[in-house]
Amino acid sequence: MVLRANRVRFVTHYCVNCGAKLVPRLIEGRALEACPNDDFVLWHDPKVTTAVVIEVDGGILLGRRGIEPGRGLWCLPGGFVNDDEDPWDAAARECLEEICAGVEVTRLIGVYHIAKRNAASMVGIAYSARLAAGSRPAPGTEMLEVAVCALDALPPLAFPSHRKVLDEYLGTLKPDGASAVTSRGRGEAAGSRSAVAPARRGTRPSPAPAPSQPRRKR
């Protein structure tokens, strides 16, 4: 069952093993859809996504989104983790795709549950990173621009989860602005990869353009 725009739309699901129509079943206290013939259960698992706080002189790197949701607003680089991908590596890949810059992921900031009303919830994994040698950030296909933003003068952010990440990140900084937590979880940072276009540094946030077609939410 899917709830959209105050209307209920029933969606039929089928077993991936035998093709039978799934039926309601109470499993571990949850009402789920399951196969009447075998042990297949349609679990509603969360998506896994990353967000990266890239530390640079003068603040952090943000991108202004060119797609929905949040078109025209600002966000941390990041995105969904592929099923065969380490989240640490996914964070570095998303930075290369979104801001055309190789990064060295330095540490874990935190792991968060991101609740959604009309979509699968998400598990957000936030990292800090620094630009790899020779990287020059530029907007990727999903960004309108990239800018260095001071932590005390951030533009409007597209996602509440990114505000939460930045609040926690700020809580880990020493008074001199240095990180108070060392690298966690990996002995080596993600390999650096050079970007392909010049950076746009210190750009003043631009006004939001008109909405475009919606994309999946983060």
C-alpha positions as CSV (number, residue, x, y, z in Angstrom):
1,M,0.0,0.0,0.0
2,V,1.3,3.4,-0.9
3,L,0.0,6.7,0.4
4,R,0.4,9.7,-1.9
5,A,-1.4,13.0,-2.0
6,N,-4.1,11.8,0.5
7,R,-5.0,8.9,-1.7
8,V,-4.3,5.2,-1.0
9,R,-2.9,3.2,-3.9
10,F,-2.5,-0.5,-3.5
11,V,0.5,-2.1,-5.1
12,T,0.7,-5.8,-5.5
13,H,4.1,-7.5,-4.9
14,Y,5.2,-11.0,-5.8
15,C,7.6,-13.5,-4.5
16,V,11.0,-13.4,-6.2
17,N,11.4,-17.2,-5.8
18,C,8.1,-18.6,-7.0
19,G,6.1,-15.7,-8.4
20,A,3.2,-16.1,-5.9
21,K,1.3,-13.0,-4.8
22,L,2.6,-11.8,-1.4
23,V,0.1,-11.8,1.5
24,P,0.1,-9.9,4.9
25,R,1.9,-11.7,7.7
26,L,2.8,-10.6,11.2
27,I,6.6,-11.1,11.6
28,E,8.5,-9.9,14.7
29,G,5.7,-7.7,15.6
30,R,5.5,-6.0,12.2
31,A,2.9,-6.3,9.5
32,L,4.8,-7.3,6.4
33,E,4.2,-8.9,3.0
34,A,5.4,-12.4,2.7
35,C,5.1,-15.4,0.3
36,P,2.5,-18.0,1.2
37,N,4.6,-20.8,-0.2
38,D,8.2,-20.1,1.0
39,D,10.2,-18.0,3.4
40,F,10.5,-14.8,1.3
41,V,9.6,-11.6,3.1
42,L,9.5,-8.1,1.6
43,W,11.5,-6.3,4.3
44,H,11.4,-2.5,4.1
45,D,15.0,-1.8,4.6
46,P,16.4,1.8,4.8
47,K,18.7,3.3,2.1
48,V,22.2,4.1,3.0
49,T,23.6,7.5,2.1
50,T,26.7,9.5,2.8
51,A,27.5,13.2,3.5
52,V,31.0,14.7,3.5
53,V,32.3,17.8,5.3
54,I,35.3,18.9,3.2
55,E,37.6,21.1,5.2
56,V,39.3,23.9,3.3
57,D,40.9,27.2,4.2
58,G,38.1,29.6,5.0
59,G,35.4,27.0,5.9
60,I,33.9,24.0,4.1
61,L,32.9,23.1,0.6
62,L,29.2,23.2,-0.3
63,G,27.4,22.7,-3.6
64,R,24.2,24.4,-4.8
65,R,21.9,21.8,-6.1
66,G,20.7,21.8,-9.7
67,I,18.1,19.1,-9.2
68,E,15.2,18.3,-6.9
69,P,14.8,17.9,-4.1
70,G,16.1,21.2,-2.8
71,R,17.0,22.7,-6.2
72,G,18.8,26.0,-5.7
73,L,19.7,25.3,-2.1
74,W,23.0,24.2,-0.7
75,C,24.2,20.8,0.5
76,L,27.2,18.8,1.5
77,P,28.6,16.5,-1.2
78,G,27.3,13.0,-0.8
79,G,24.8,10.4,-2.0
80,F,23.6,6.9,-2.0
81,V,25.9,3.9,-1.3
82,N,25.9,1.1,-3.9
83,D,25.1,-2.4,-2.7
84,D,28.7,-3.6,-3.4
85,E,30.4,-0.5,-2.0
86,D,32.1,0.4,1.2
87,P,30.5,3.6,2.6
88,W,33.9,5.2,3.0
89,D,34.6,4.6,-0.7
90,A,31.1,5.8,-1.6
91,A,31.8,9.1,0.1
92,A,34.9,9.7,-2.0
93,R,33.1,8.7,-5.2
94,E,30.2,11.0,-4.6
95,C,32.6,13.9,-4.0
96,L,34.2,13.2,-7.4
97,E,30.8,13.1,-9.1
98,E,29.2,16.1,-7.4
99,I,32.0,18.6,-7.1
100,C,34.6,17.1,-9.5
101,A,37.2,16.8,-6.7
102,G,39.2,13.9,-5.3
103,V,39.2,13.9,-1.5
104,E,40.9,12.0,1.3
105,V,38.3,10.9,3.8
106,T,39.8,11.5,7.3
107,R,37.3,10.3,9.9
108,L,33.7,9.4,10.8
109,I,31.6,12.2,12.2
110,G,28.5,10.1,12.9
111,V,25.7,7.8,11.8
112,Y,22.1,9.0,11.7
113,H,18.6,7.8,11.1
114,I,16.8,10.0,8.6
115,A,13.0,9.4,8.7
116,K,10.9,9.9,5.7
117,R,7.1,10.0,5.4
118,N,6.5,8.9,1.8
119,A,9.7,7.1,1.0
120,A,12.1,4.6,2.6
121,S,13.9,5.9,5.6
122,M,17.7,6.3,5.4
123,V,20.8,5.6,7.4
124,G,23.1,8.6,6.9
125,I,26.8,8.2,7.4
126,A,28.8,11.5,7.7
127,Y,32.5,11.8,7.2
128,S,35.0,14.7,7.2
129,A,37.6,14.9,4.4
130,R,40.2,17.2,2.9
131,L,40.9,17.9,-0.8
132,A,43.4,15.6,-2.4
133,A,46.6,17.1,-3.8
134,G,45.9,18.9,-7.1
135,S,42.1,18.8,-6.8
136,R,40.2,21.8,-8.0
137,P,36.5,21.6,-7.2
138,A,33.9,22.5,-9.8
139,P,30.2,21.8,-10.2
140,G,29.2,18.3,-11.3
141,T,26.2,17.5,-13.3
142,E,23.8,17.8,-10.3
143,M,25.3,21.1,-9.0
144,L,24.9,24.7,-10.1
145,E,27.9,25.9,-8.4
146,V,30.5,25.1,-5.7
147,A,31.6,27.5,-3.0
148,V,33.7,27.7,0.1
149,C,31.4,28.8,3.0
150,A,32.4,30.0,6.4
151,L,31.0,27.9,9.2
152,D,29.5,30.9,10.9
153,A,27.8,32.1,7.7
154,L,26.2,29.1,6.0
155,P,23.6,29.5,3.2
156,P,20.2,27.8,3.4
157,L,20.7,24.1,3.4
158,A,18.5,21.6,1.4
159,F,18.4,18.9,4.0
160,P,17.8,19.0,7.7
161,S,20.1,16.0,8.1
162,H,23.0,18.0,6.7
163,R,22.3,20.7,9.3
164,K,22.5,18.0,12.0
165,V,25.8,16.7,10.6
166,L,27.3,20.2,10.6
167,D,26.1,20.8,14.2
168,E,27.8,17.6,15.3
169,Y,30.9,18.4,13.3
170,L,31.2,21.8,14.9
171,G,30.9,20.1,18.3
172,T,34.1,18.1,17.5
173,L,36.2,21.1,16.7
174,K,38.8,22.6,19.1
175,P,38.7,26.4,19.8
176,D,41.4,26.9,17.2
177,G,39.2,25.1,14.5
178,A,41.3,21.9,14.4
179,S,39.5,18.6,14.6
180,A,39.4,17.1,18.1
181,V,38.9,13.5,16.8
182,T,41.4,11.5,14.9
183,S,40.7,9.2,11.9
184,R,38.4,6.3,12.8
185,G,37.5,3.0,11.2
186,R,40.2,2.9,8.5
187,G,43.9,2.7,8.6
188,E,44.3,4.6,5.3
189,A,42.2,7.4,3.9
190,A,40.4,6.9,0.6
191,G,42.8,7.3,-2.4
192,S,43.0,10.8,-3.8
193,R,41.8,11.5,-7.3
194,S,42.4,14.7,-9.3
195,A,39.5,16.8,-10.4
196,V,39.1,18.0,-13.9
197,A,38.0,21.7,-13.7
198,P,38.9,24.9,-11.8
199,A,37.4,25.7,-8.4
200,R,34.9,28.4,-7.7
201,R,36.0,29.6,-4.3
202,G,34.2,32.1,-2.0
203,T,31.1,32.4,-4.2
204,R,28.2,34.3,-2.7
205,P,25.1,32.1,-2.4
206,S,22.8,32.7,-5.4
207,P,19.0,32.9,-5.3
208,A,17.1,29.7,-5.8
209,P,15.7,29.0,-9.3
210,A,12.3,27.6,-10.1
211,P,11.7,23.9,-9.1
212,S,12.5,21.2,-11.6
213,Q,11.3,17.6,-11.9
214,P,11.6,15.7,-8.5
215,R,14.3,13.2,-7.9
216,R,14.7,10.7,-5.1
217,K,15.2,12.3,-1.8
218,R,18.3,12.3,0.4
